[in-house]
Amino acid sequence: VNRIAYLTIDDAPRNDFRKKLAFLKLLNIPAVFYCTGESLMQKPDDAVLALKEGYVIGNHSYSHLHFSSLTFDQACVEIEKTDNLLKEIYKTAEKKIIRTFRFPYGDKGWGDDPENTQPSLDEKFFHKKIQDFLREKGYKQPEFPGLNYEHYSEKNFLEDIDVFWTYDCREWEYDQTDSMFNSILERMDVDDPGNWFGLNSGTSAEIILTHDHDETTVIFELLIKKLVSKGFIFKLPEF
Ligand SMILES: [Zn+2]
């Protein structure tokens, strides 16, 4: 049985955006690009092109800061500035806007660690206020049919408005060494589905996290090919 992969590509659009887009089109692979406002200001036409090709452009804040380091007002500005850009970009592409959000660094307001199960009361309150703000702005948690990891749903990640991931390819830490290159590809074969390593032996659908960084485009393409060879079928979430 084929498993479903929902491909997400963060920090777009950068210099290799069109190269990645052409690669994905060739393999007929859909994806959601989570774009920062700063990058969209540089390359709005790239985002328009991707929308016209059927890809989804999501909000990844304006300047990619840790939300746990922001005040609530600053957090709202980070979301809203990119939301305004996206309104224009969707309009130019003549597409109905899809509002989907991902926090930079996966920092939902209590740091980078998804395993942080002990946020303080202040952090919980801050988190709720941002979630409410996203909801008011029209953002929604998409549906991910086939996604059934317990460690994912028990953290309320499917109820939160922002989109997290089930597998972080960690190609963003590639330092141009062969050893790192190999370890990024080899960790895809680890069998530990209950602990965020389910690509090889899990039974759930996966939300795959990759990035549009220039220096990792080669490894990006290999990661995608490896997912294809593992039997994953790529789909868009249901918005
Ligand atoms: Zn990012």
Boltz pocket constraint, residues with backbone or C-beta under 6 A from the ligand:
constraints:
  - pocket:
      binder: B
      contacts: [[A, 10], [A, 11], [A, 60], [A, 64], [A, 103], [A, 104], [A, 105]]
      max_distance: 6.0
